[in-house]
Amino acid sequence: MLRSKSLVLCLAMVLPTMISAHGTMTVPKVVFKDPDNKDAPSVSINGGQAGPYTGNDVLRDLADKHGSKCGNTDANAPVQPIPADGMVSFEITAMHIGPCELWLDNEKVVSAKECKEVFPKTKVDFSKCKSGKCQLRWVWLATHNSPWEIFDNCANVGGGGGSGDSTTKPSTAPSPSPSSSPSSSPSMNPSPAPRPEPVGPVAPKTTAPAPAPGPKPGPVAPETPKPSSSNKPDGKPTLSPDTPGTVRPADPDAGKKYRAKRGATSEWCEANCKDQFCPEDFCEPM
């Protein structure tokens, strides 16, 4: 009995981490310091109550305050090209509730009270990036449980891509100047005039007579097509998947509502249980 209680206690301690929805920025692609640990939150904040966020913090400053600067991603990763369509993409395994911000260097270009509303893509005005290299930073505060979690990703972008420290210098070698002297000096001795060759008599051309017209072809009888053996019915009708009279069973989970049992909010359960991600210890059907 004691062993069973210990097992339940251990599961209760690790389950919030297991059900945590993890989010990453995929375009432009971020570089993780530890690729095997890329799903972990950047930092946790104690004291926050699970539920919709009602504060007005600057999320980037909040992340910096708790020691997250680009989180688990490499802030010095090579520069990538700016997306041609200006769209920034994200990937998540289950939707957290909570706000997020996108920063281009020191300017906030996108913000949302509920970050899931801007998934999976959001438009960014990259014209605000004046230099050849700038940093795009995404900060997401997940408040679906307590402690709160911060996901913090950075990617370096620029017009030409490649390394941010390397620049291509234009060639300064002068182009060859055109030559003013003629390629060859003219000859002072005139060339001898050509002598006309004698022309002999020309034989007249002989025109061959045209062939006599032949008889006109008569009408051609049309060919009677032979029946193909492949068109013969085999006596076995083929039924389509949607043949009238076929009744498909209804989805037993269609229209089912869910609510939170503890920790996570009912909104979180409602959104994730529909996507087949419904931990029984946290959510239950209504």
Long-range contacts (C-beta under 8 A, 24 or more apart in sequence): 11-281, 12-281, 15-279, 15-281, 15-282, 16-145, 16-263, 18-279, 19-94, 19-264, 19-277, 19-279, 19-282, 20-96, 20-142, 20-145, 20-149, 21-92, 21-93, 21-94, 21-95, 21-96, 21-142, 21-144, 21-272, 22-92, 22-93, 22-151, 23-90, 23-91, 23-92, 23-96, 23-115, 23-140, 23-151, 24-90, 24-91, 24-92, 24-151, 24-153, 25-88, 25-89, 25-90, 25-136, 25-138, 25-153, 25-155, 26-89, 26-90, 26-91, 27-83, 27-87, 27-88, 27-89, 28-80, 28-81, 28-82, 28-83, 28-88, 28-136, 28-155, 28-157, 29-80, 29-155, 30-73, 30-74, 30-77, 30-153, 30-154, 30-155, 31-73, 31-74, 31-77, 31-78, 31-155, 32-72, 32-73, 32-74, 33-72, 33-73, 33-74, 34-72, 37-72, 38-72, 39-93, 40-72, 41-71, 41-142, 41-149, 41-150, 41-151, 42-68, 42-71, 42-72, 42-149, 42-150, 42-151, 42-152, 43-67, 43-68, 43-71, 43-149, 43-150, 43-152, 44-147, 44-148, 44-149, 44-150, 45-147, 45-148, 45-149, 45-150, 46-146, 46-147, 47-146, 47-147, 48-143, 48-146, 48-147, 48-148, 49-143, 49-146, 50-143, 50-144, 50-145, 50-146, 50-263, 50-264, 50-265, 51-97, 51-143, 51-265, 52-97, 52-98, 52-114, 52-143, 52-265, 52-267, 53-97, 53-98, 53-99, 53-113, 53-141, 53-143, 57-141, 58-101, 58-108, 59-99, 59-100, 59-101, 59-139, 59-140, 59-141, 59-150, 60-101, 60-103, 60-108, 60-137, 60-139, 62-139, 62-141, 62-150, 63-139, 63-150, 63-152, 66-150, 68-150, 68-152, 69-152, 70-137, 70-152, 70-153, 70-154, 71-150, 71-151, 71-152, 71-153, 71-154, 72-152, 73-152, 73-153, 73-154, 73-155, 74-154, 75-135, 75-154, 76-156, 77-154, 77-155, 77-156, 78-156, 78-162, 78-163, 78-164, 79-133, 79-156, 79-157, 79-158, 79-160, 79-161, 79-162, 79-163, 79-164, 80-155, 80-156, 80-157, 80-158, 80-161, 81-157, 81-158, 81-159, 81-160, 81-161, 82-126, 82-129, 82-157, 82-158, 82-159, 83-126, 86-123, 86-124, 86-125, 86-126, 87-121, 87-122, 87-123, 87-124, 88-121, 88-122, 88-123, 88-124, 88-136, 88-138, 89-120, 89-121, 90-118, 90-119, 90-120, 90-121, 90-122, 90-138, 91-120, 92-116, 92-119, 92-120, 93-277, 94-271, 94-272, 94-275, 94-277, 95-119, 95-268, 95-271, 95-272, 96-140, 96-142, 96-143, 96-144, 96-149, 96-268, 97-142, 97-143, 97-144, 97-265, 97-267, 97-268, 98-140, 98-141, 98-142, 98-143, 98-144, 98-148, 99-140, 99-141, 100-138, 100-139, 100-140, 100-141, 101-138, 101-139, 102-136, 102-137, 102-138, 103-135, 103-136, 103-137, 103-138, 103-139, 104-128, 104-129, 104-134, 104-135, 104-136, 105-129, 105-134, 105-135, 115-140, 116-271, 126-157, 129-157, 129-158, 131-158, 132-158, 132-159, 132-160, 132-164, 132-167, 133-157, 133-158, 133-164, 134-158, 144-264, 144-265, 144-268, 145-263, 145-264, 146-263, 256-285, 256-286, 257-285, 257-286, 258-283, 258-284, 258-285, 258-286, 259-283, 259-284, 259-285, 259-286
